[in-house]
Every structure is written in C-alpha cells, then in structure tokens.
Amino acid sequence: MSGGVRSYAAVDLGASSGRVMVGRVGPDSLELTEAHRFPNRPVRFPEGLRWDVPALYAGVLDGLRAAGPVDSVGIDSWAVDYGLLDADGALLGNPVHYRDSRTEGVAEKVWATVPAAELYAATGLQYAPFNTLYQLAAARSTVRFAQAARLLLIPDLLTYWLTGEQGTELTNASTTQLIDPRTRDWAYGVAERLDVDLGLFAPLRRPGDPAGVLRPEVLAETGLAGPVPVTAVASHDTASAVAAVPATDGRFAYICTGTWSLAGLELDAPVLTEESRAANFTNELGLDGTVRYLRNIMGLWLLQECVRAWGEPDLGPLLREAAAVPALRSVVDAGDEAFLAPGGMPERIAEACRASGQPVPENRAEVTRCILDSLALAHRRAVEDARRLADRPVDVVYVVGGGTRNALLCQLTADACGLPVVAGATEAAALGNVLVQARTHGLACDLAGMRRLLTRTQPLTRYTPRGGTARWREAAARLATP
C-alpha cells in the first residue's frame, strides 16, 4: 500500500448483526469503512434457541470478497458460546444461544461442588447464568457432547473454517469461567473438581499470535490472492472495544454500549474480593496484560426488544419524543435477569414499574425514556462501584460502541455519573481488531500509542453533566432492596 498504509479486514460479529470492516492504517492515519453487513438471526428449533453459524460464515465470506485485497484478517465476536466438533472436525449441530433456557438452575448444581465464593476467588468471573462453565454442565449428558472431540468458541470456530487451524484465544477464553486471571492460564483446579476436560479446548492463543492463513478454497471463494494471514486479535468483542477506548491517561471508566452495556475499569490486576463478587463484577482479560474489571448490564437489548415488539418504528422520532418525557419518572433494574429472554419486553418493563410502585409507562415514548433513564442509572452504579472496589479514581467516562449514536443516553449517563462523558469509536470492536492486526504486522506502537492514534483520527463528542446527581440518588433508592 502507498505511503506505508496497509489494509486489514476486521470481522466483527455482534448478537444482532455481523460486519466485515476494512481498516486502512498508517503511522498517523486510521480509516475504517464497512465492506459488508449481514444479519445475525438466531433460530428457535424444537430443542431450543440456536445460532445460525453457517449463515454467519457465509456472511464472512461475502464480506471478505467485498473487502478486496487485505494484509490480514481478524475475527471478534460475542463471548461464552461455542461449537462442538467431532473427531473429523465436523460441526455437531448449530451452537446453542446464550439466551437458551438450558442453563436454568444449573449454577446451583455447580456451586454444590465448587461454592460460588471459591469459584470467584479462582476465576474472578461474575455470575451470569449463561457462563460457558454452566453451559458445559448443562450439555454434559447430551449425545452431541459425548461425540465431541473439540470445543471452539465462536470466533475460533470461524477462524478454523477459514484456516483449518484450531486455537483458543485468551480474552474470549477468560469468559468461560475456566481461566485464572492471575496466571492468564487455565484454572486447572476448578476444571478438575468439576470434571471439565480441558483437552476439549484447543491450545491458548494471545492477541497478535498467528492463526494460520486463508485456505485455498477460501481464497477461491473470496477472490483474494494468497497468502493472507489470519491474526488472533482480542477476539472477545468487548476486549477489542476496550482496546479502542480513546483514553489519554489511566483515570477513566468505560462503557461499551450495544446489545449489552459493559461498564467498568481497565486494571493491571484482578479484584478477587468477596465484596467484588457480591457486587457481581467480573475480571476478564484484555490486551497487553490488562484486566477488564466490569459489570454486565442488560443494555440496549431492552430498547431493541421493545422496538421489535412495536413493529420497528423509526428510532429518531422515538428518541426525540422520549427526550421530552419528564426525567426519572419510572426506572427499572437494567441488570435484572427478568429481562434476559426475548419477547414481551414492553409488558415486562410495565410490570416491573407496577411491582415497584412507580408510574407505569403509558406509551412508547414513556417506555423508551424509562429504559434510557434506567440504563444511565445502571451505568452510574457500575462506575461508582468499580472505582470503590478497585480503589481507583475516575475523572472521565468513555462511551464506545453503538450507543454512541444515542445522544440522549450519553447525556443521561453524564448526568447520572456526574462526570464528563466522551463518546466516540462507534465501531470500537472493529477498530480494536484492526489495530491489533496493524501492530502485529508492523505498526510500531503500544496500547497507549494505539489510543493516541484513535484520539487523533476518530470523531469524539463530549457531554458535560447537568443538574447535579441528587435526583439520580433518589431514583436509585427506589430500586434498593428493602
């Protein structure tokens, strides 16, 4: 490429869509364009909710064809889910969706062998009913699991189909509840006590490790001229997104917004205290030895499900109407598992308001405002709890991901936190993906250098807090457990 600029394909798979982005990177330039976007539509079979991963792979191939010549390919996706392969490397059915009901009640059975406090002390992972560990416990008695010779997390599965090589990328592996965040290796003691065969997993890879080259059949289908290397990136999309936070120093919190909100801090070491476990914070692994200390919040899933139930109205007018609704009239707990499953979201939000003695939203604008106020309140609580538990000062909150397009949510988050919010890097996961590839293939910079490049090249919007935080404290008190 001219002027020292090289091109990288970032395959970024989210819970509702996938995209192939092309990043063109030079020493002082970073440009990201969309080559192809495709839907990610889970399918409900008689046996449960499944990912249509063959359709995702077809979308990836279409995207690489549209991308044109690239110097490398990297893949990131959502966490915890996996595909099972037989001894011949064939996929044993479509991967189970994390919102499937098979893990209901499973955690308690696991805790009977390894109590929750011991599990947290060993792995640092927050409780979520869909953690890979609980999925494995639920799958143990199935025929497909008995036939499995290999387990590959979603980005590793697609990498295998592209290259024929198998690996387990570390940042995503850290969401399985089978990694020790101190050693950045498997939690062998936990696996042994729970009879988890770590031999099912391919060898661990780190971001920047080589992951093979595109197979001849892939080259033929995409029209690319080989060899094209595939590079292991921070394959958990949140890890890639946090790498793309345009921070200028360490005194920051981040919120990765999209279907989920992931709110927390970037640390050098995990926080494994009992207080941290009780607050349901997770210690997932990030780039360059960092720890993503964060809490999962239900995120824009709440609004996405309402919009779907309402017949997909235009979001712009809906947000403008919501901005005119009185603030904090009603709020719900945006981390409540009651909102995890799809379907009937407006009714569930109304019922939560009714049950807590608050006014019930009566129209779409009021439901939307309730959701956005509730998300901002959850962001506030997560940032406050994280900085207290980690004993880390926070001067600014960076919002990255799809929620940066929602100016009302960004402003409400600034208001709730009482801190300035800097919103940018809408395609943060893809940017982090691209930058790890670029660094691996010749861009001379560390994580701080990557962030300086982002700050110079990406548009950022600053939101200043308004009105004080007393009303947010009062709203939080409404949701406090009696």
N, C-alpha and C positions, 0 to 999 in steps of 0.2 A: 504494500500500500504506500501511496505517496506521503512524503513529509513525516515518516515514522508512524503513521496512523495504521492500526490494524483492526480487523473486524472479528467480533465474537458473537456467536448465537447463544442466547440465554433462553432455555426452555423453562418457563415458569408456570407451574400448574397449581391453580387455586381450587377451592371447593366448588365453585360455580362455573369457572371457565379456565381454559389454558391459553397460553400465548407463546409465540416464539418472537423474541425481540432481538434486534441486531444492535450491538453496541460498537461504535467506532471510537477507538481510544488512542490518544497520543499523549505525549508528556504534559501538555497543557490543554487538552481537549477531551471532551466526553459527550458523545451524541448518541441518543437512544431512539430507535424507530421501531415501529411494530411491523413485523413481516406477515404475521398471520395470527388470528384469534379464533378460538373454537369453543363451543360449549362443553361443559362437563356435566352431563346429566346422569345422575345415579339411577339405577333401575331397581324397582321392587319386585323381586321374584317370590314365588311361594315360600322359599326358605329364608327370605329376608332381604334387607337393603344391601345392594352391591354396587361397586364402581364399575363402569363400563370402560375398563382399562384398554381393551383393544381399540375402541374408538379414540381414546386419548393418544395412543401410539400412532394411529393413522393421522391425527391432527398434528403430532410432532413431525411426522414425515412430510406432510403438506407444508408445514412451516419451514422446515429446512430447505425444501425445494424453493419456496418463496424468498428465503433469505439470501440465496445466491452464495458466492464464494466467501468462506469464513476461515479464520485461522484456528478456531477451536469451538467446541460445543460444551455447554454445561447445563445440568438439569437440577432444578429445585422443585419441591412440592410441599404439600401439607405433610404433617407428621403422623406417627403411630401406626398407620395402616400398612399392609404388606400383602405380597403374593406368595403362594406356595408353589414350588416346582417339584416335579418327580425326578427320578434318577436320570432321566434323559434330558432334563432341563425344560420340560413342557409345563405350562401353567395349569395348575389344578383348580380350575374354576375362577370366576371373577372375584377379585379381592373384596372382603367384607367392608362395608362402610362403617366408620366410627360411630355414626348415629344409629346403627342397628341395635336392637334390643337384647342381643345375646349376652351382654355383659351385666345385665341387671342382677344384682345380688352376688356377683362373683367376687368383688373386692373383699367382702366379709369372709368368704371361704379362704382367700389367700391370706388374710390377716390372722386366721386361726393357726397358720403355720409360722408366718413371719408377721408379728404385730405391726400395725401401721407406723408406730414410732420408730421401730427398728428399721423398717423399710425406708423411711425417710432419712434416718441417720446414715444409711448405707448408700442411698442413691440420690437423695436431695430432690426427688420429684414430687410435685404436688399431687394430691388425689384428684383424679378425673376418672370417671367410670370406664372410659374407653382407652386408657393407657394400654400399650401393647402387652404388658405383662398380664393384664386381666383378659385381654383378647386371647392370649395363648392358653390361659387357664380354661376359658370357655370353649376353646377349639379342641382341647386335648382328647376328648372322647370321640371326635368325628372321624369318618373314614378318610376324608381328604388329608387330615393332619397325619394320620397313620401312614399315608402314602408319601408324605413329603420328605424329600431329601435336602431341600434348601429353602430358606426363607429370605426373601429380598424385600426391603422397604420400597415404597413406590418409586422414588427417583432411581434407586439402584436397580429395580426391575426394568425400567425403561432404558437405563444405561446398558444393562445386559443385552436387551434386544438390539440395541444399536451397535454394540461392540463384540458381543459374545463373551465378555469378561465379567466376573462377579466380584462384588465388594460391598462393604457396609460402611457408608460414610458416617463419620463420628458425630457431627452436630445433630443429625437425624437419629442416630442410634441413641443419643442421650435422652430422647423422649420415650424410649421403650421401658424405662424403669429397670433397666438391666446394666446401666453404666455407673461406675463410681466417679463422681465429678472431681474428686481429688486426684485420682490416678489417671483419669481420662482413658480408662480401660474398662473391661467388663467387671461387673460386680460378681465375682466368681462365687462368693459365699452365698449371696442371695439366690443365684441360679441353682446352686447345689441343693439348698434347703427346699426350694420349690420344684425341684426335679425338672428344670428347664435345660434342655440340651443345647448348649451354646454352639455345638457343632453344626446346628441348623443354619447359623449365620455365616456368611462369607467373611473373609478377613477384613479388619477395620482399615478404612482409608481416612486420610485427613484432607481438608480443603487444600487444593493445589496439587494433590497426588495425581499421577496419570491414571486414567480409567480405560485405556485402550484406544483404538482407532475405529472409525466407522467401517462396518463390514462391507465387502464388495457389493452385496445385494442392496444395502442401504445407499451406497454411492450411486448405484444404477437407478434406484427409485427416486432419488432426490436430485440427480443430475450434477452432484458435486464431484469435483476431481480430487482424488485422494493423494496422499494420506491426509485425513482430517482427524486430529486427535480429539478425544473427549476428555475433559478435565474434571476431576472431582472438585466441586465448589462446596460452599456451605449449603448442603442440599436440603436442610430444613428451611422452608421459605422465610421463617422468622429470623433465622440466623443470618441469611443473606440480607434481609431487610435491615436488621440492626447494624450490619456492616456498612450499610448505606445511610446511616444517620449522619447528617452533616454537622457533627458536633465540633466545637473548637477547643474544648477542654473537657475534663472529666466530671464536672459538676452538673450533670444533666440526667434527666429521666427521659425515657422514650415511650411512645405508644405506637405500636404497629397496628394500623386500623384496616379492617376489611370485614370479612365474614365474622372473624373474631377480633377483639381488641386484646393485644398483649402489652401489658403496661409494667414497666419496671426499670431496673438499672443495669448497667454493664459493670461487672466486678472482676477482680483478679482472682478471687477465691470464693467457693460456695459458702452459703449461710445455712448451717445444718441444725440450728437450734430447735428445741421443741416449740418455742414461740413462733418461729418461722413456719413450722409445719402446721400449727394451729391456725395461722393466717393464710394457709394454702398458697404459699409461694413456692415456685419451682426453681431449680438450679439446672438449667440446660446449658450445653456447651456452645460457645461461639468461636469466632475467628481468633487466631493467634493467642490461644491460651485463656481467652476471656470466658466469663460465666454470664449467661443471660438470667438474671435474677428477676423473675416476673410472675405476674398473676394472669391467668386466662379469664377474660370477661366475654360474655356472650357476643358482644359486638354488633355490627350492622346486620347480622343474621336476623335480629328482631325486626328490623325495618324491611329487609329483603323478603321475609316471610309474609309480612303484612301487605307489602306491595303486590306480591304474588296472589294473595287472597283477594285483593281488590281489583284484579284484572290488569295489572301492570300499568297504572296511570303514570303520566309524566312526572318525574321526581322534582323538577324545577319548581313548578307551581305549588306542589305539595309542601316543599320546604319553605317557600315564601309564606304560605298560609300558616305553617307551624310557627314561624318566627313571630307572627302576630298574636299567638296564643299566650296568655299570661304564664310567666315562668314558674316552674316547680309546683304547679297546681296538684299534680299527682306524680309519684315516682314509684318504680318497682326495682327489685334487686336484679340487676343485669347479669349477675353470676349464678342465678338460681337454675338448678337442673330442670325445673319445671318447663323451661323454655328451650330445652335441648332438641327435642324431637320436632320434625316438620309438621305443619298443618295447624289450622285454627289459631294462629298467633294473635289476631286482634281480640278474640274472645278470651284467650288466656291472660292477656295483659289487662283486659277489663276486669276479669275475675280477681287477679292479684290486687288491683286497686280496691275493689269492693271488699276483699277479705281483710285489707289493712285499714279499712275505714276512711279511705280517701275518695274524693270525687271520681266517678267513673267517666273516662273519656267518652264523648258522645258522637264524635265524628272523626274523619280520617286525620284532619289537622291536629286535633287534640291527642289522638293516639300517637302520631308522629312526634309531637312535642314531648309527650310523656317518655317515649323511647330515648330521644336525644338528651333530655334532662337526666334521665336515669343512667345513660352511658357516661355523661360528663361527671355525674356523682360517683360512679364506679371508678372512673379514671382518677378522680380526686383521692378516693380512699386508697387505691393501689399505690399511687405516688407517695402519699403520706406514710402508709405502712412500710413501703420498701425503704424509704430513707431512714425511718426509725429503726427497723430491724437490722439494716446494714450499717447504721451509723454513718450515713453518707449525706453531705449537704447537696441540695439541688437548687440551682439558680434558674433553670430554664427547662421546658418540656418540649421535646421534638416529636412531632407527629409525622409519620410516614405511612405510605400505603394509600389505598383507595379512599380512605376517609379524609384525606387532604382536600378532596374536591368538595367536601361538605363544610362550607364556611361556617354555617350555624353551629355544627358540632365542634369545630375548632375553637370558635369564640366561647362557647359554653364551657369547654374544657379549661380555657384560660381563666374564665370567671370562677369556675369551681375550685381550681387548684390555687388561685391567687398568684399565679406565676405567668410570665410571658410564654406563649406557645409559638414555636417556629414550625410552620408546616411546609413540607417540600418532599421531593423524591416520591412522587405518586407511585411510580413503578419501582419502589425501593428494592424489592426482592430481585428483580431483573438487573438493576444497577449493581447490587452487591455481587450477584452471579457474574456479571460481566467483568467487574473489577478484579475479582479473584482470578479469573482466567487471564486477564491482561497482566496482572502481576506475575503469574506463573510463567507467562510467555514473554517477559522482557520489560514490563513497566516497572521501573525501579522505585518502589515506594513501600512503606509500611502501612499499617491500618490508619495511622494519623495522616499520612500522605494521601491515602485514598479519600479520606474525608475532606482534606483541603481541596482536592480536585473537584469533589462534589460541590463544595461551597462556592467555588469559582464558576462552575458551569451549569448548575441547576437553579431554576427559579425557586425562591423561598418567600413565604408570606408570614409576617409577624402579627400576632394577635396580643393585644395588651389587656390584662384583666380589668373588669369593670365592676363597680358596685360592692366590693367587699365580699367576704366569704361567710358572713353570719347566716344568711338565708340558706346557704348550702349545708351548714352545720345543722340547721333546724330540719332540713329535708332528710339528712342522714339519720337524725334521731327518730324520724317516723318509721324507718326501716330496721331500727335496732331491735334485737331480740329482747322480749320482755324479761 
